[in-house]
Amino acid sequence: MSHGYRELCADKPDSELSYPFGNETAVYKVNGKMFAAIGTDEAGVDRITLKCEPERAEVLVGEHAHIVPGYHMNKRHWVTVYLNDTIPRPLLEDLIDDSYLLVRGKRKKVASTA
């Protein structure tokens, strides 16, 4: 099943695709920092790992059986979404947007000379 999640990640401004963990895991970065990792579990189910505010992550994990603490990531700041028919597209789009914005916002600020 395709939610178009790869396209949602690729279409973000300044998004860069890489494969630092091998061909099995697509990593999308902005400003050199990962905002999404897409892979497949042992059963062949696609999953996407996204940065998330800790409070929201806790709620999402509690409300959705197919959203779990981040796979191989900091469990408070990342969630893994198993991509199946139970995840509504608007929720997935929102989670990708939030992850991108959280990571993009961590740019170093240039000191003002004014």
CORCOR-V902708 format. One record per pair of residues at least 12 apart in sequence whose ideal C-beta (glycine too) atoms are under 7 Angstrom apart, sorted by the first residue. I is the first residue (numbers start at 1). J is the second residue. If there is no record, write none. Layout:
BEGIN
I	J
I	J
END
This chain:
BEGIN
1	83
1	84
1	85
3	83
3	89
3	92
5	38
5	48
5	83
5	92
5	96
6	26
6	38
8	93
8	96
9	28
9	36
9	96
10	28
12	30
12	100
14	30
14	31
15	28
15	30
16	29
24	39
24	40
25	37
25	38
25	39
26	38
30	100
30	103
30	104
31	104
31	107
33	103
33	106
35	51
35	99
35	100
35	103
36	48
36	49
36	50
36	96
36	99
37	49
45	82
45	84
46	83
47	71
47	80
47	81
47	82
47	83
48	81
48	83
49	70
49	71
49	73
49	78
49	80
50	78
50	79
50	81
50	95
50	96
50	99
51	77
51	78
51	99
51	102
51	103
52	77
52	78
52	79
52	95
52	98
52	99
54	76
54	77
57	76
57	79
60	79
61	79
66	81
66	82
66	84
66	86
66	87
67	79
67	81
68	80
81	95
END
